[in-house]
Amino acid sequence: MKRVLTALAAATLIVTLGACTSTPGADGAAAPTIYPTPDQSLVPKAPAAGLVDVDAASFSDEFGEYIFKVGEGPTWCTISPAIEGDTAGGNVICEQNEAAALYKPIPIPADCDYSFGYQVRLMGVAGAVEGAKTADFTCASGFYADPSNAPALAAGQQITVAPFRCFVEDVNVRCENEGGQYIALGPKVWSLGN
């Protein structure tokens, strides 16, 4: 009986690890954190031909940021352009309420005392912040922005605020910087492109 339980435990571990991806650490070695990988076929890959460009000014708030809801879905994004002295080149944060996420929970790192796996951030300049990935999850103590009055960026539309371009496919969003790094988020999917 003990051999059967050991074999069953080993098979479960192999299946579990086969559905996960590790995140490289700062030194290039695999970090101990393992993220369950959602169905990557749901990630918007590249903007489809014929996307409609929207006027970014209609998404601007009083603080110089650009906030939009992602279609009819539960996700929203905030584009923060670079300000003087910002070596990261600004950033985009896309987020959603924890209850809206239908993908497997992301393990919370030991150095995060808050929510993790529901906010993704993309910096405008790759490698600008030492020790930080250009595209990554954030440790969030609350929502970055309030989307209650934000207009929706509909499926088939894109917004460009240098150096970022975001577009919506169904209820999922993909935001890219000029270097090709990206983030994607939706109720069933997330993706980080470093």
C-alpha positions in Angstrom: 0.0 0.0 0.0 2.9 2.4 0.8 4.3 1.9 -2.7 1.0 2.7 -4.3 0.7 5.9 -2.3 4.3 6.9 -3.2 3.7 6.2 -6.9 0.4 8.2 -6.8 2.2 11.1 -5.1 5.0 11.1 -7.6 2.5 11.0 -10.6 0.6 13.9 -9.1 3.8 15.9 -8.7 4.9 15.3 -12.3 1.5 16.3 -13.6 1.4 19.4 -11.4 4.9 20.6 -12.4 4.2 19.9 -16.1 1.4 22.5 -16.0 3.6 25.1 -14.4 6.4 27.5 -15.4 9.2 28.8 -13.3 10.2 32.4 -13.3 13.9 33.1 -13.8 15.7 34.8 -10.9 17.9 37.9 -11.1 21.0 35.7 -11.7 19.3 33.8 -14.5 18.8 30.7 -12.4 15.3 29.3 -11.9 13.6 31.0 -8.9 11.9 28.8 -6.4 8.5 30.3 -7.3 6.4 28.2 -9.7 3.5 29.9 -11.5 0.7 27.8 -12.9 0.5 28.6 -16.6 -3.0 29.4 -18.0 -4.1 28.4 -21.5 -1.7 30.6 -23.6 -4.0 30.3 -26.7 -6.2 32.9 -25.0 -3.4 35.5 -24.9 -3.8 38.1 -27.6 -0.7 37.4 -29.8 -0.5 40.4 -32.1 -2.8 43.1 -33.1 -5.2 42.0 -35.8 -5.3 44.0 -39.0 -7.9 46.7 -38.9 -7.7 47.7 -35.2 -9.4 51.0 -34.6 -7.1 53.6 -33.0 -8.9 55.6 -30.3 -8.1 59.1 -29.2 -6.0 58.7 -26.0 -7.2 62.0 -24.7 -10.7 60.6 -24.0 -9.1 58.1 -21.6 -7.0 60.7 -19.7 -7.7 61.5 -16.0 -6.9 64.6 -14.1 -3.5 63.2 -13.0 -2.1 62.7 -16.6 -2.8 58.9 -16.6 -4.9 57.0 -19.1 -7.4 54.5 -17.6 -9.6 52.1 -19.5 -11.8 49.1 -18.9 -11.1 46.1 -21.0 -14.1 45.6 -23.2 -17.0 44.1 -21.3 -14.7 42.2 -19.0 -13.6 42.6 -15.3 -10.1 43.9 -16.2 -8.8 47.5 -16.4 -5.5 49.2 -17.2 -3.7 52.4 -16.3 -1.1 53.9 -18.6 1.3 56.2 -16.7 3.6 58.0 -19.2 7.1 58.8 -18.1 7.7 62.0 -16.1 10.9 63.9 -15.8 13.5 61.7 -14.1 11.6 58.5 -14.7 14.3 56.1 -16.0 11.7 53.3 -16.3 10.0 55.1 -19.2 6.6 55.1 -17.5 4.5 52.0 -16.9 1.2 50.2 -17.6 -0.6 48.4 -14.8 -3.4 46.0 -15.7 -5.5 44.6 -12.9 -8.7 42.9 -11.9 -10.4 41.9 -8.7 -9.3 38.6 -7.2 -12.8 37.2 -7.5 -12.8 37.9 -11.3 -9.7 35.7 -11.9 -10.6 32.3 -13.2 -7.0 31.1 -13.7 -5.2 29.1 -11.0 -4.0 31.4 -8.1 -0.4 32.6 -8.4 1.7 31.6 -5.3 2.5 34.7 -3.2 6.2 35.3 -2.8 7.6 35.3 0.7 8.4 39.0 0.5 4.8 40.0 -0.4 2.4 40.6 2.5 -0.5 41.6 0.2 -2.4 40.4 -2.9 -0.5 38.8 -5.7 -1.3 37.6 -9.2 -4.1 40.1 -10.1 -1.9 43.0 -11.2 0.7 43.0 -13.9 3.1 45.8 -14.7 5.0 46.7 -17.8 7.8 49.3 -17.8 8.5 51.4 -20.8 12.3 50.7 -20.9 13.7 47.2 -20.6 16.3 46.8 -17.9 15.9 50.4 -16.6 15.3 49.3 -13.0 18.1 47.1 -11.7 16.8 43.8 -10.3 13.3 44.4 -11.7 11.7 42.6 -14.7 10.3 44.8 -17.4 7.0 42.8 -17.3 6.0 41.3 -13.9 3.4 40.8 -11.3 3.1 43.3 -8.5 2.6 42.9 -4.8 -0.5 45.0 -4.4 -2.0 46.3 -1.2 -5.0 47.6 -3.1 -6.1 48.6 -6.6 -3.7 50.9 -8.4 -6.5 52.9 -10.0 -10.3 53.3 -9.7 -12.0 52.2 -12.9 -15.5 53.2 -11.9 -15.7 56.2 -14.3 -13.3 54.9 -16.9 -14.5 54.4 -20.5 -14.1 51.0 -22.1 -11.6 50.1 -24.7 -13.7 47.8 -26.9 -12.6 44.6 -28.6 -10.9 45.6 -31.8 -9.7 48.9 -30.5 -6.2 50.0 -29.5 -4.8 53.0 -27.5 -1.3 54.3 -28.0 0.4 56.5 -25.4 4.2 56.5 -26.1 5.9 54.2 -25.5 2.9 51.9 -25.0 0.2 50.3 -27.2 -2.7 48.4 -25.7 -5.3 46.5 -27.6 -8.3 44.4 -26.6 -9.3 41.0 -27.9 -12.7 39.8 -26.5 -12.2 40.4 -22.7 -8.4 40.2 -22.7 -5.9 43.0 -23.1 -2.3 43.0 -24.3 0.0 46.0 -23.7 3.4 46.3 -25.4 6.3 48.7 -25.1 8.4 49.8 -28.1 11.0 47.1 -27.2 8.4 44.3 -27.7 8.1 43.4 -24.0 4.4 42.9 -23.1 1.8 42.0 -20.5 -1.6 40.4 -21.0 -4.4 39.9 -18.6 -8.0 38.7 -18.7 -10.3 36.7 -16.5 -8.9 33.4 -17.7 -5.4 34.3 -18.7 -2.2 36.3 -17.9 1.1 36.4 -19.7 4.4 38.2 -19.2 6.8 38.8 -22.1 10.3 39.8 -21.1 
